[in-house]
């Protein structure tokens, strides 16, 4: 597991190994009434907040879901700055019905990187204002040279660099939803920085650093009142969102799993092709065999649209 426990104020914590296939209840990916968020029809990455201000627990839909729920609660009361990422180490198996959405590791040569899936996305927001540090950037600072990070998402869902997986349901207005949650964050909670650990950041507009704060307001508003532009409302779709499952492992973890107890025949019979062995996803990437965003949102001035 990584020896570093934070970078740029972003905390990481190991919530235990995940070396066997966790099976979540089928309803975790089939129901359409919880973990909802509005996104743009043209891009599931662009979020516009959830329909209400309640935080839905992940529960047994994720391995160690109770620990994830605890971290989310800790972050929200009070707001604890840059946030917390919980990962499994050693972690080599995506949950049943999930698949590897991204892989990230240091390459064999100094300064080189191994990327797949979401982490091959290099396009950043084309805006002239500070942005949050990309999860790939700070994870590369946390990972040891021999470690690999894998992100898992439910099969067929779209993952993004914010560390969440999304699946669209229906156009928001036709689905009968007309409200959204908006959180007013104090302006002094946002600090713009141009250096991190003595190194100048690559973005000329700087990076956003979110400091802990206790004063904030949540309110539920009608979408037509806050966003009166009809074309914008028509572009919104309702989607479900869950955190990625983050796995960190080394080559010896994979070998240990290969040499360990085998899953029984009954278990093999129900394994589908989408069950993700995150470790095997690296086999074709340069020979290197060397997951919650728990803080994701759309920043609009001093407003933070709640992601959960």
ChimeraX attribute file (.defattr): number of C-alpha atoms within 10 A of each C-alpha:
attribute: neighborCount
match mode: 1-to-1
recipient: residues
	/A:1	23
	/A:2	20
	/A:3	9
	/A:4	13
	/A:5	15
	/A:6	18
	/A:7	17
	/A:8	12
	/A:9	15
	/A:10	20
	/A:11	16
	/A:12	20
	/A:13	16
	/A:14	17
	/A:15	17
	/A:16	16
	/A:17	19
	/A:18	22
	/A:19	20
	/A:20	16
	/A:21	19
	/A:22	19
	/A:23	16
	/A:24	17
	/A:25	12
	/A:26	11
	/A:27	9
	/A:28	17
	/A:29	18
	/A:30	9
	/A:31	10
	/A:32	16
	/A:33	8
	/A:34	19
	/A:35	21
	/A:36	24
	/A:37	28
	/A:38	26
	/A:39	25
	/A:40	21
	/A:41	18
	/A:42	10
	/A:43	12
	/A:44	22
	/A:45	17
	/A:46	15
	/A:47	22
	/A:48	23
	/A:49	23
	/A:50	27
	/A:51	24
	/A:52	18
	/A:53	18
	/A:54	12
	/A:55	17
	/A:56	12
	/A:57	18
	/A:58	21
	/A:59	15
	/A:60	14
	/A:61	19
	/A:62	21
	/A:63	22
	/A:64	19
	/A:65	15
	/A:66	15
	/A:67	15
	/A:68	23
	/A:69	19
	/A:70	11
	/A:71	17
	/A:72	23
	/A:73	14
	/A:74	14
	/A:75	18
	/A:76	15
	/A:77	10
	/A:78	13
	/A:79	19
	/A:80	17
	/A:81	19
	/A:82	22
	/A:83	23
	/A:84	23
	/A:85	24
	/A:86	23
	/A:87	27
	/A:88	25
	/A:89	23
	/A:90	21
	/A:91	28
	/A:92	28
	/A:93	27
	/A:94	32
	/A:95	26
	/A:96	23
	/A:97	22
	/A:98	27
	/A:99	24
	/A:100	32
	/A:101	28
	/A:102	25
	/A:103	27
	/A:104	24
	/A:105	26
	/A:106	22
	/A:107	19
	/A:108	15
	/A:109	7
	/A:110	8
	/A:111	7
	/A:112	10
	/A:113	14
	/A:114	20
	/A:115	21
	/A:116	17
	/A:117	15
	/A:118	20
	/A:119	21
	/A:120	14
	/A:121	12
	/A:122	9
	/A:123	6
	/A:124	9
	/A:125	9
	/A:126	6
	/A:127	8
	/A:128	10
	/A:129	13
	/A:130	19
	/A:131	17
	/A:132	15
	/A:133	17
	/A:134	15
	/A:135	15
	/A:136	21
	/A:137	11
	/A:138	14
	/A:139	19
	/A:140	18
	/A:141	15
	/A:142	19
	/A:143	20
	/A:144	18
	/A:145	16
	/A:146	18
	/A:147	23
	/A:148	30
	/A:149	28
	/A:150	32
	/A:151	29
	/A:152	28
	/A:153	28
	/A:154	26
	/A:155	19
	/A:156	14
	/A:157	19
	/A:158	18
	/A:159	27
	/A:160	21
	/A:161	19
	/A:162	21
	/A:163	25
	/A:164	25
	/A:165	27
	/A:166	25
	/A:167	22
	/A:168	21
	/A:169	13
	/A:170	15
	/A:171	20
	/A:172	24
	/A:173	16
	/A:174	11
	/A:175	11
	/A:176	10
	/A:177	15
	/A:178	15
	/A:179	19
	/A:180	22
	/A:181	22
	/A:182	23
	/A:183	17
	/A:184	17
	/A:185	21
	/A:186	16
	/A:187	10
	/A:188	11
	/A:189	18
	/A:190	19
	/A:191	13
	/A:192	15
	/A:193	14
	/A:194	16
	/A:195	12
	/A:196	11
	/A:197	8
	/A:198	7
	/A:199	8
	/A:200	12
	/A:201	15
	/A:202	10
	/A:203	14
	/A:204	11
	/A:205	15
	/A:206	20
	/A:207	22
	/A:208	18
	/A:209	20
	/A:210	19
	/A:211	15
	/A:212	16
	/A:213	17
	/A:214	13
	/A:215	11
	/A:216	14
	/A:217	11
	/A:218	16
	/A:219	11
	/A:220	14
	/A:221	16
	/A:222	14
	/A:223	17
	/A:224	14
	/A:225	10
	/A:226	11
	/A:227	12
	/A:228	11
	/A:229	11
	/A:230	9
	/A:231	9
	/A:232	11
	/A:233	18
	/A:234	14
	/A:235	16
	/A:236	23
	/A:237	25
	/A:238	28
	/A:239	26
	/A:240	23
	/A:241	23
	/A:242	29
	/A:243	25
	/A:244	31
	/A:245	29
	/A:246	28
	/A:247	30
	/A:248	29
	/A:249	27
	/A:250	22
	/A:251	14
	/A:252	13
	/A:253	17
	/A:254	22
	/A:255	10
	/A:256	11
	/A:257	13
	/A:258	10
	/A:259	8
	/A:260	9
	/A:261	8
	/A:262	11
	/A:263	10
	/A:264	8
	/A:265	9
	/A:266	8
	/A:267	10
	/A:268	10
	/A:269	8
	/A:270	10
	/A:271	14
	/A:272	11
	/A:273	11
	/A:274	16
	/A:275	21
	/A:276	25
	/A:277	23
	/A:278	28
	/A:279	25
	/A:280	13
	/A:281	17
	/A:282	23
	/A:283	11
	/A:284	9
	/A:285	13
	/A:286	11
	/A:287	11
	/A:288	19
	/A:289	22
	/A:290	21
	/A:291	24
	/A:292	23
	/A:293	23
	/A:294	23
	/A:295	21
	/A:296	21
	/A:297	18
	/A:298	14
	/A:299	15
	/A:300	11
	/A:301	11
	/A:302	14
	/A:303	18
	/A:304	21
	/A:305	24
	/A:306	26
	/A:307	25
	/A:308	25
